[in-house]
Amino acid sequence: MEEKDMRICPVCGKEVERNDMNFTRDCHGITFRLVCNDCWEKLMEKGYDGEYYSEADECIDEDY
């Protein structure tokens, strides 16, 4: 008997099998977070998860 890999969706809090989860992508196509399929549909409606960002949003100090 194989044990199922169960995870908690960080958005809705449901416990779902890992096979029923997908990674969302941010505005640049970078993997953002692992969520259940139901939440994935809602989060990816605008084409990406999270807020849009650009290089101007990065805070790199001169002495970095």
N, CA, C and O of each residue as an XYZ file, in Angstrom:
256
protein
N       0.850     -1.192      0.000
C       0.000      0.000      0.000
C       0.885      1.241      0.000
O       1.760      1.392      0.852
N       0.647      2.123     -0.962
C       1.444      3.335     -1.110
C       0.812      4.478     -0.324
O      -0.395      4.707     -0.406
N       1.644      5.197      0.442
C       1.148      6.328      1.221
C       1.036      7.557      0.317
O       1.935      7.833     -0.476
N      -0.070      8.292      0.440
C      -0.298      9.489     -0.372
C       0.480     10.666      0.208
O       0.618     10.799      1.424
N       0.982     11.511     -0.676
C       1.689     12.728     -0.285
C       0.655     13.843     -0.155
O       0.262     14.451     -1.150
N       0.220     14.107      1.069
C      -0.799     15.114      1.318
C      -0.139     16.437      1.706
O       0.831     16.461      2.464
N      -0.678     17.532      1.177
C      -0.164     18.876      1.452
C      -1.333     19.789      1.817
O      -2.489     19.488      1.522
N      -1.016     20.890      2.451
C      -2.003     21.916      2.790
C      -1.846     23.065      1.796
O      -0.749     23.598      1.627
N      -2.939     23.442      1.142
C      -2.909     24.574      0.215
C      -2.748     25.854      1.038
O      -3.525     26.082      1.965
N      -1.747     26.702      0.717
C      -1.532     27.923      1.491
C      -2.616     28.983      1.294
O      -2.685     29.938      2.068
N      -3.456     28.833      0.281
C      -4.488     29.830      0.005
C      -5.790     29.495      0.723
O      -6.312     30.315      1.479
N      -6.322     28.285      0.489
C      -7.618     27.927      1.054
C      -7.514     27.067      2.316
O      -8.487     26.941      3.059
N      -6.347     26.478      2.563
C      -6.146     25.680      3.767
C      -6.618     24.243      3.668
O      -6.552     23.501      4.648
N      -7.100     23.832      2.484
C      -7.555     22.456      2.311
C      -6.365     21.516      2.241
O      -5.298     21.881      1.747
N      -6.561     20.287      2.746
C      -5.549     19.246      2.609
C      -5.836     18.496      1.323
O      -6.911     17.916      1.170
N      -4.883     18.500      0.395
C      -5.058     17.856     -0.902
C      -3.821     17.020     -1.227
O      -2.741     17.237     -0.678
N      -4.006     16.065     -2.128
C      -2.896     15.232     -2.572
C      -1.975     16.072     -3.459
O      -2.446     16.929     -4.206
N      -0.676     15.831     -3.379
C       0.307     16.612     -4.151
C       0.013     16.556     -5.648
O       0.241     17.535     -6.359
N      -0.489     15.424     -6.132
C      -0.819     15.288     -7.555
C      -1.924     16.245     -7.985
O      -2.077     16.513     -9.177
N      -2.695     16.761     -7.037
C      -3.792     17.677     -7.331
C      -3.406     19.133     -7.088
O      -4.264     19.980     -6.841
N      -2.102     19.414     -7.161
C      -1.613     20.771     -6.940
C      -0.733     21.194     -8.109
O      -0.121     20.357     -8.772
N      -0.676     22.503     -8.356
C       0.158     23.073     -9.407
C       0.874     24.306     -8.873
O       0.411     24.944     -7.928
N       2.007     24.633     -9.487
C       2.720     25.854     -9.151
C       2.146     27.017     -9.950
O       1.926     26.896    -11.155
N       1.904     28.138     -9.286
C       1.537     29.354     -9.994
C       2.834     30.000    -10.475
O       3.922     29.619    -10.043
N       2.715     30.963    -11.359
C       3.874     31.677    -11.896
C       3.657     33.172    -11.689
O       2.530     33.664    -11.745
N       4.756     33.882    -11.449
C       4.638     35.333    -11.287
C       4.616     36.011    -12.653
O       4.549     35.334    -13.678
N       4.672     37.334    -12.676
C       4.532     38.084    -13.925
C       5.673     37.850    -14.912
O       5.552     38.216    -16.081
N       6.762     37.257    -14.476
C       7.891     36.958    -15.356
C       8.000     35.465    -15.659
O       8.975     35.030    -16.272
N       7.008     34.674    -15.236
C       7.004     33.244    -15.506
C       7.806     32.415    -14.523
O       8.034     31.229    -14.760
N       8.232     33.008    -13.435
C       9.013     32.310    -12.420
C       8.061     31.621    -11.456
O       7.058     32.203    -11.044
N       8.374     30.377    -11.093
C       7.551     29.624    -10.151
C       7.356     30.434     -8.879
O       8.314     30.953     -8.308
N       6.092     30.537     -8.438
C       5.785     31.401     -7.300
C       5.360     30.606     -6.067
O       6.008     30.702     -5.025
N       4.275     29.817     -6.166
C       3.840     29.015     -5.016
C       3.024     27.816     -5.475
O       2.454     27.815     -6.566
N       2.979     26.795     -4.623
C       2.269     25.554     -4.890
C       0.883     25.634     -4.253
O       0.763     25.784     -3.037
N      -0.169     25.534     -5.080
C      -1.545     25.642     -4.590
C      -2.410     24.534     -5.185
O      -2.010     23.886     -6.153
N      -3.599     24.311     -4.608
C      -4.509     23.292     -5.141
C      -5.062     23.761     -6.496
O      -5.008     24.947     -6.822
N      -5.583     22.830     -7.259
C      -6.070     23.153     -8.608
C      -7.196     24.182     -8.586
O      -7.276     25.025     -9.480
N      -8.069     24.126     -7.578
C      -9.169     25.102     -7.491
C      -8.627     26.519     -7.309
O      -9.075     27.449     -7.978
N      -7.671     26.679     -6.410
C      -7.085     27.997     -6.172
C      -6.240     28.437     -7.362
O      -6.186     29.628     -7.667
N      -5.584     27.507     -8.035
C      -4.752     27.843     -9.195
C      -5.584     28.543    -10.259
O      -5.151     29.540    -10.836
N      -6.783     28.019    -10.518
C      -7.666     28.631    -11.523
C      -7.972     30.084    -11.177
O      -7.916     30.953    -12.046
N      -8.294     30.352     -9.912
C      -8.644     31.707     -9.482
C      -7.437     32.637     -9.533
O      -7.542     33.777     -9.985
N      -6.274     32.138     -9.060
C      -5.084     32.975     -8.984
C      -4.502     33.320    -10.351
O      -3.918     34.391    -10.521
N      -4.655     32.431    -11.319
C      -4.031     32.638    -12.627
C      -4.977     33.293    -13.637
O      -4.657     33.352    -14.825
N      -6.136     33.786    -13.185
C      -7.092     34.436    -14.088
C      -6.467     35.593    -14.863
O      -6.749     35.765    -16.049
N      -5.621     36.388    -14.206
C      -5.013     37.537    -14.890
C      -3.723     37.156    -15.609
O      -3.067     38.024    -16.184
N      -3.347     35.883    -15.590
C      -2.164     35.415    -16.317
C      -0.949     35.185    -15.435
O       0.003     34.522    -15.847
N      -0.976     35.730    -14.224
C       0.133     35.518    -13.297
C      -0.372     35.669    -11.870
O      -1.448     36.218    -11.633
N       0.421     35.174    -10.922
C       0.069     35.226     -9.505
C       0.887     36.330     -8.837
O       2.058     36.515     -9.167
N       0.291     37.053     -7.917
C       0.990     38.117     -7.209
C       0.866     39.451     -7.926
O       0.011     39.635     -8.792
N       1.717     40.353     -7.555
C       1.715     41.698     -8.125
C       2.750     41.807     -9.242
O       3.751     41.091     -9.242
N       2.502     42.701    -10.186
C       3.482     42.955    -11.232
C       4.676     43.680    -10.617
O       4.500     44.561     -9.775
N       5.876     43.318    -11.028
C       7.067     44.000    -10.552
C       8.083     44.143    -11.675
O       8.046     43.403    -12.658
N       8.985     45.096    -11.521
C      10.040     45.330    -12.515
C      11.354     45.563    -11.772
O      11.411     45.460    -10.546
N      12.408     45.879    -12.525
C      13.711     46.144    -11.914
C      13.656     47.337    -10.968
O      14.435     47.410    -10.017
N      12.763     48.250    -11.215
C      12.641     49.435    -10.363
C      12.208     49.073     -8.944
O      12.451     49.839     -8.012
N      11.569     47.916     -8.768
C      11.119     47.482     -7.447
C      12.230     46.822     -6.637
O      12.076     46.629     -5.431
N      13.343     46.474     -7.274
C      14.441     45.825     -6.567
C      15.200     46.865     -5.747
O      15.401     47.997     -6.189
N      15.612     46.469     -4.563
C      16.345     47.375     -3.679
C      17.742     46.793     -3.451
O      17.969     46.025     -2.515
N      18.656     47.171     -4.314
C      20.031     46.695     -4.179
C      20.888     47.880     -3.758
O      21.021     48.859     -4.491
N      21.465     47.777     -2.572
C      22.306     48.856     -2.055
C      23.606     48.945     -2.851
O      24.072     47.952     -3.409
N      24.182     50.139     -2.896
C      25.422     50.332     -3.621
C      26.556     49.512     -3.026
O      27.441     49.068     -3.757
N      26.549     49.304     -1.718
C      27.643     48.564     -1.068
C      27.371     47.061     -1.014
O      28.036     46.337     -0.274
N      26.421     46.601     -1.776
C      26.054     45.182     -1.784
C      27.147     44.328     -2.335
O      26.998     43.108     -2.411
